[in-house]
């Protein structure tokens, strides 16, 4: 049974007031709140995290009065939800790994020079990438600016 069908089955059990074990004599307040609980669960069927949060809250609050079938249904729903969360997490991790690999490949490709142990090849690579030309231009420009500043002499 898929998760949504499992959820709807649990909602119907609460709605039909079959969730509580009458032999355990649940208080009237709990017995009457089954319909309210069923309506709340029904409104959350499309969002598994909220549905399971409410269902587990009801389970812990009413655990002494729930039937074995309802407890088993809640256990199955929890197992299915855990499997769903695990699959989503694995998928998310796969996407992150793929993005990281893609970024690292492009980062490596963006370097346009080979690094070897010799100083001459490093200097040659820097010249090819115009780093040395840019730095010379920056130095010349800063010298021109300092020469153009007024010295305070008349």
Buried (B, 14 or more C-beta within 10 A) or exposed (E): EEBEEBBBEBBBBBBEEBBBBEEEEBEEEBBEBBEEBBEBBBEBBEEBEBBBEBBBEBBEEBEEBBBEEBBEBBEBBBEBBEEBEEEEEEEEEEEEEEEEEEEEEEEEEEEEBEEEEEEEEBEBBBEEEEEEEEEEEEEEEEEEEEEEEEEEEE
